[in-house]
Amino acid sequence: MMVKIAISLLLAALVPSVVTSPITPQPLLVQSRAVNPPTALPQKATANDLRWQPSLDFDTDGCYNVPAVDAEGNIAVGLPTNFAGLSSDCRDLSDLNNNNVYSRQRCNSNGWCFYLYDYYFEKDVSLANFFVGTGHTHDWEHVGVWVKDGQAQYVAASQHGNYEVRPASSVRWDGEHPKMVYHKDGLSTHCFRFADAGDDAIENHKGIWFRGSLISYNGFPAGIRDKLFAHDFGKATIAIKDSSFPGDITRAKPAAISFDANTDYDSPDTFPGSVYNGVQSAEWETVRITENHYSHSPAQHVTSEAMTCYEKNPGTGTNKTVSVTAGSNFTFVVGKSMTHPGPQHYYLAKVPTGKTAATFNGKGAVWFKIYQDGPSGLGTSTITWPSNRRSSPSSITSLSTKLNQSNSDLQH
């Protein structure tokens, strides 16, 4: 008899819907959004990050991803999981209209590049409406795309701390975007899976294969990325932050390829944007797009025309110009943190009569150096390059403009 009583009490504790339970579920449904997700950042992403960004659908038993941080540095508070439905309060059309995805790339000298995409979800529930939270507040999930010679070769989907990796031939595609589905994995929590033919019957509110506004590693407003990366999301982890990125690359790497997860092949570095009067340009908006913007391969001879501007489409004049007041600061932005130690040289060129800064191709003996820096510690056992590992606009030495209608060039 005592055994039966013990079993009865156990069932009452585990199943809150049992009539004899002293707990009534309805008053304890506390998972409604007291605070909305942060307002999305405007899209600011590299061309290649956008090129390979996954197209998503979401099964109805899970949340939509939302922004993890806003432009003021406010971090998402998430949703509790006790007495929470699988998709309650986190699957609304407003979540698709207010949406961010975060990305980062890493390339090696052997031609392989890895593009990793991070998605933030407010909660991850395994058992619906249970009185003890099953799962966790906050969820970060990830999709990686492996690219070589301008072609996607593999796709990796995060699944409970590891990755499932498939060759591109075994993945369904939306153009150059792999089709992925956020779903509930059996009795476990949620993760990404590869889409199948039946998934073209879209289940999200927009009825399309969805891609949120993308923020590349260097696309955050000043200071916001550091604040996001420093935040503690509990069991959930941001994969693109510095402390996580190499490990996620390693877990997502196909066995058949060779790739150093700790090395960026960035020689030479690229400087795709500028900052003037606190306004940062979009990538390749005020800087002419370089031939090596994707490969990072160098100009290999000093007599090469590429030594001038290394333009992808010389003479097209498609870039905007910046009107800079003499004596003010004008700053270049690094494409990624500089890992190739070397000096920095700043040059200006006076635009010839009859031409403009927008159309001048930079040819001729028109360039003169206005600044250079070099290493400290020469002759000692430790040499330090001032530009090494720099990534923020403020870390690149400013230059003073002294000429009207001038083109500027930065070499590293």
VOGU-3710 file (C-alpha; in Angstrom, 3 decimals, decimal comma):
1> mmvkiaisll> 0,000/0,000/0,000  2,858/2,338/0,825  4,350/1,675/-2,594  1,110/2,659/-4,337  0,965/5,920/-2,400  4,529/6,760/-3,382  3,782/6,127/-7,057  0,659/8,254/-6,885  2,574/11,192/-5,441  5,292/10,831/-8,071
11> laalvpsvvt> 2,774/10,955/-10,901  1,110/13,981/-9,393  4,431/15,784/-9,332  5,471/14,833/-12,854  2,174/15,363/-14,668  0,691/18,747/-13,720  -2,468/18,120/-15,763  -3,567/15,229/-13,505  -6,809/16,192/-11,715  -5,453/15,327/-8,270
21> spitpqpllv> -2,396/17,569/-8,680  -2,421/20,587/-6,375  -0,803/22,649/-9,157  -3,100/24,383/-11,645  -1,186/25,140/-14,856  -3,158/28,118/-16,157  -2,160/30,770/-13,582  1,504/29,796/-13,954  1,801/30,383/-17,703  4,482/33,030/-17,262
31> qsravnppta> 6,285/32,693/-20,559  4,534/35,570/-22,369  6,895/38,224/-23,686  7,340/40,905/-21,069  10,119/42,384/-23,205  10,146/42,285/-26,999  13,289/41,205/-28,860  15,834/43,939/-29,596  15,267/46,037/-32,696  17,182/44,582/-35,632
41> lpqkatandl> 20,357/46,219/-36,882  20,299/47,342/-40,523  21,855/44,800/-42,843  25,605/45,254/-43,249  27,344/42,247/-44,734  30,055/41,321/-47,184  29,070/40,216/-50,664  30,266/36,664/-50,070  28,560/36,350/-46,687  25,330/37,330/-48,446
51> rwqpsldfdt> 26,065/35,033/-51,367  26,106/31,852/-49,267  23,583/32,832/-46,575  21,228/29,879/-45,924  17,545/30,102/-46,817  15,413/28,912/-43,903  12,053/27,532/-43,014  10,862/26,797/-39,496  8,703/23,847/-38,473  5,633/24,944/-36,519
61> dgcynvpavd> 6,885/23,371/-33,281  9,673/25,911/-32,802  10,549/29,597/-32,582  11,775/32,047/-35,187  15,250/33,476/-34,725  15,328/37,130/-33,634  17,981/39,827/-33,067  20,287/39,241/-30,106  21,304/42,890/-29,729  20,193/46,331/-30,881
71> aegniavglp> 22,125/49,429/-31,915  22,169/50,682/-28,312  23,755/47,480/-27,017  20,599/46,088/-25,397  20,858/42,277/-25,266  17,894/39,923/-25,723  16,530/38,702/-22,370  15,092/35,466/-23,797  12,018/33,558/-22,646  11,530/31,178/-19,694
81> tnfaglssdc> 10,878/27,495/-20,368  8,699/26,453/-17,408  5,088/25,808/-18,509  6,157/27,033/-21,957  4,860/25,863/-25,305  7,293/24,799/-27,988  6,624/27,900/-30,085  4,533/30,121/-27,799  5,357/33,838/-27,857  8,301/33,355/-30,204
91> rdlsdlnnnn> 6,754/32,601/-33,574  5,017/35,679/-34,941  5,192/37,492/-38,266  6,764/40,395/-36,383  9,760/38,161/-35,641  10,412/37,671/-39,350  9,996/41,402/-39,976  12,468/42,165/-37,169  15,278/39,725/-37,849  19,061/39,490/-37,801
101> vysrqrcnsn> 21,548/36,774/-38,697  25,268/37,044/-37,849  28,133/35,772/-39,995  31,880/35,358/-40,189  34,277/33,874/-42,724  37,726/32,327/-42,565  39,922/31,385/-45,524  43,133/29,366/-45,876  45,863/29,678/-48,491  44,772/26,402/-50,124
111> gwcfylydyy> 41,650/28,089/-51,510  39,128/26,848/-48,940  36,850/29,371/-47,241  34,341/28,717/-44,465  31,259/30,893/-43,941  29,496/30,485/-40,601  26,020/31,862/-39,835  24,715/32,350/-36,281  21,021/32,413/-35,336  19,659/33,484/-31,944
121> fekdvslanf> 16,414/32,048/-30,517  14,768/33,239/-27,290  14,157/29,751/-25,899  14,574/26,063/-26,685  11,919/23,802/-25,132  11,958/20,005/-25,354  8,731/19,144/-23,446  5,815/21,534/-23,845  3,931/22,984/-20,853  5,989/21,169/-18,245
131> fvgtghthdw> 6,188/22,708/-14,793  9,978/22,414/-14,723  11,738/24,075/-17,627  12,866/21,425/-20,120  15,442/22,976/-22,385  16,934/26,394/-21,845  16,360/30,108/-22,197  18,426/31,323/-25,190  19,506/29,150/-28,090  22,222/29,759/-30,653
141> ehvgvwvkdg> 22,236/27,555/-33,747  24,626/27,633/-36,677  24,974/26,744/-40,357  28,326/26,653/-42,146  29,104/26,664/-45,866  32,442/25,429/-47,225  33,507/27,101/-50,479  36,374/26,557/-52,891  36,988/28,212/-56,261  33,752/30,143/-55,966
151> qaqyvaasqh> 31,626/27,014/-55,533  29,919/25,676/-52,409  31,330/22,222/-51,676  29,886/21,259/-48,262  27,247/22,469/-45,806  27,329/21,906/-42,039  24,314/22,103/-39,706  24,678/22,488/-35,934  23,009/19,732/-33,926  23,339/19,739/-30,127
161> gnyevrpass> 26,944/20,901/-29,998  28,172/19,043/-33,072  27,600/19,368/-36,812  26,137/17,195/-39,531  28,152/17,772/-42,700  26,923/16,978/-46,207  28,446/17,486/-49,651  26,756/20,173/-51,729  25,352/17,511/-54,041  23,278/16,157/-51,135
171> vrwdgehpkm> 21,856/19,558/-50,200  18,788/21,288/-51,628  19,512/24,820/-52,849  17,716/28,122/-53,264  20,053/29,495/-55,905  23,381/29,590/-54,033  21,683/29,452/-50,635  21,396/26,056/-48,887  17,868/25,240/-47,740  17,793/24,512/-44,011
181> vyhkdglsth> 14,935/23,908/-41,548  14,866/24,729/-37,831  13,007/21,842/-36,214  12,464/19,888/-33,015  14,724/16,861/-32,928  12,463/14,099/-31,576  12,279/14,222/-27,772  15,325/16,473/-27,672  15,573/20,225/-28,187  15,703/22,130/-31,490
191> cfrfadagdd> 18,420/22,281/-34,128  18,892/22,686/-37,869  18,275/19,923/-40,367  18,749/19,736/-44,110  15,596/20,414/-46,110  13,969/17,668/-48,145  11,499/17,866/-51,036  8,507/18,042/-48,708  9,846/21,185/-47,069  8,983/23,270/-50,119
201> aienhkgiwf> 5,525/23,379/-48,540  6,643/26,400/-46,519  5,442/26,642/-42,910  6,628/30,124/-41,898  4,375/33,202/-41,922  5,929/34,739/-45,034  5,514/31,603/-47,126  9,037/31,846/-48,588  12,486/30,443/-48,040  13,535/33,129/-45,608
211> rgslisyngf> 16,799/35,047/-45,119  17,010/37,634/-42,342  19,015/40,865/-42,405  22,654/39,800/-42,265  25,342/41,347/-40,061  28,909/40,361/-40,927  31,647/40,234/-38,315  32,671/43,808/-39,134  29,115/45,008/-39,765  28,202/45,865/-36,171
221> pagirdklfa> 28,029/49,468/-34,932  31,065/50,515/-32,898  31,331/48,585/-29,626  28,190/46,503/-30,151  29,922/43,318/-31,306  32,184/43,306/-28,251  29,205/43,768/-25,938  27,293/40,927/-27,609  30,270/38,564/-27,531  30,901/39,273/-23,842
231> hdfgkatiai> 27,331/38,413/-22,805  26,624/35,133/-21,008  23,841/33,222/-22,786  24,051/30,264/-20,422  24,135/26,951/-22,264  23,911/28,662/-25,649  27,099/29,793/-27,377  27,817/32,301/-30,126  29,907/30,428/-32,678  31,453/33,387/-34,506
241> kdssfpgdit> 33,080/35,003/-31,460  36,846/34,691/-31,235  36,896/32,142/-28,402  34,450/29,801/-30,177  35,131/30,232/-33,874  38,121/27,878/-34,339  36,406/25,099/-32,390  33,218/25,356/-34,430  35,227/25,352/-37,645  36,942/22,153/-36,531
251> rakpaaisfd> 33,665/20,417/-35,642  32,050/21,539/-38,899  35,001/20,573/-41,111  34,613/17,711/-43,582  37,169/14,984/-42,995  38,276/15,129/-46,619  39,733/18,638/-46,568  42,746/20,261/-44,947  42,012/23,487/-43,084  43,734/25,399/-40,279
261> antdydspdt> 40,917/26,753/-38,112  43,218/29,282/-36,453  44,585/30,894/-39,591  43,070/33,605/-41,754  44,638/33,830/-45,170  44,538/37,620/-45,447  47,694/38,494/-47,307  47,355/41,142/-48,506  44,674/42,637/-46,307  41,808/44,525/-47,890
271> fpgsvyngvq> 40,397/47,870/-46,790  36,873/47,889/-48,227  35,450/50,937/-46,468  36,128/54,324/-44,945  35,047/56,453/-41,995  34,718/60,217/-42,131  33,014/62,447/-39,558  31,815/59,338/-37,743  30,009/57,931/-40,797  31,196/54,520/-41,965
281> saewetvrit> 30,650/53,648/-45,603  29,324/50,350/-46,861  31,899/47,911/-48,191  33,281/48,976/-51,574  31,087/52,084/-51,563  33,850/54,694/-51,263  36,724/52,314/-52,025  37,053/50,791/-55,475  36,468/47,054/-55,286  39,722/45,158/-55,673
291> enhyshspaq> 40,408/42,193/-57,892  41,434/40,224/-54,807  38,388/41,100/-52,691  37,512/37,400/-52,601  40,782/35,528/-53,004  43,116/37,915/-51,115  45,813/36,924/-53,585  48,546/39,576/-53,887  49,827/41,616/-56,802  52,962/39,659/-57,635
301> hvtseamtcy> 55,187/42,182/-59,421  55,970/45,837/-58,849  55,489/46,600/-62,557  51,964/45,176/-62,530  49,122/47,619/-63,141  47,540/46,023/-60,087  50,051/47,922/-57,954  48,065/51,087/-58,646  44,625/50,311/-57,247  44,172/46,583/-57,971
311> eknpgtgtnk> 40,721/47,412/-59,287  38,324/44,692/-60,322  36,800/46,833/-63,070  39,300/49,622/-63,814  37,872/52,888/-65,032  34,237/52,100/-64,327  33,888/55,042/-61,935  31,087/53,357/-60,003  32,299/54,314/-56,509  31,100/57,271/-54,502
321> tvsvtagsnf> 33,569/59,946/-53,507  33,953/61,602/-50,111  34,396/65,356/-49,752  36,951/65,758/-46,967  37,881/69,019/-45,282  41,614/69,724/-45,256  43,206/68,777/-41,947  40,400/66,436/-40,886  40,647/62,719/-40,177  39,802/60,124/-42,798
331> tfvvgksmth> 40,069/56,470/-41,825  40,143/53,187/-43,720  38,298/50,117/-42,445  39,934/46,693/-42,409  38,064/43,838/-44,084  39,024/41,481/-41,253  41,579/41,737/-38,470  45,064/42,002/-39,963  47,092/38,864/-39,408  49,865/39,617/-41,911
341> pgpqhyylak> 52,436/41,818/-40,115  53,813/44,626/-42,206  54,198/48,389/-42,496  51,448/50,758/-43,535  51,947/53,367/-46,254  49,482/56,119/-47,129  49,635/57,806/-50,521  47,767/60,642/-52,184  47,495/61,467/-55,864  46,535/64,808/-57,342
351> vptgktaatf> 43,820/64,225/-59,928  44,932/65,615/-63,309  43,140/68,513/-64,937  40,089/67,387/-66,844  39,493/64,336/-64,658  37,652/63,744/-61,380  38,395/61,609/-58,344  35,519/59,337/-59,365  36,970/58,474/-62,769  40,733/58,898/-62,449
361> ngkgavwfki> 42,443/55,505/-62,783  45,551/56,399/-60,788  48,019/55,727/-63,581  51,207/57,701/-63,930  53,809/59,245/-61,653  51,188/61,005/-59,569  51,389/59,294/-56,177  53,329/60,613/-53,200  53,642/59,167/-49,709  52,205/61,170/-46,811
371> yqdgpsglgt> 52,611/58,643/-43,984  54,226/55,354/-43,113  54,727/53,284/-39,987  56,897/50,329/-39,164  57,817/47,919/-36,418  59,128/48,686/-32,982  61,744/46,575/-31,251  64,133/46,211/-34,187  67,368/44,659/-32,972  65,625/42,951/-30,073
381> stitwpsnrr> 64,037/39,536/-29,669  60,524/41,010/-29,890  59,331/42,965/-32,905  55,871/44,534/-32,773  53,930/45,697/-35,804  51,415/48,453/-34,933  48,783/47,180/-37,351  48,836/43,492/-36,405  45,451/42,090/-35,311  43,763/45,450/-35,748
391> sspssitsls> 40,173/45,434/-36,988  38,292/48,539/-35,869  38,250/51,785/-37,863  39,930/53,722/-35,034  42,923/51,400/-35,155  43,996/52,499/-38,621  46,116/55,643/-38,576  44,235/58,714/-39,780  45,598/60,950/-42,489  45,339/64,684/-43,096
401> tklnqsnsdl> 44,081/65,791/-46,488  45,902/68,713/-48,034  44,807/68,587/-51,642  41,546/69,201/-53,432  40,331/66,404/-55,752  42,718/63,724/-54,501  42,656/59,946/-54,556  44,040/58,083/-51,555  45,718/54,689/-51,443  46,621/52,520/-48,452
411> qh> 49,158/49,720/-48,799  49,864/47,035/-46,211
//
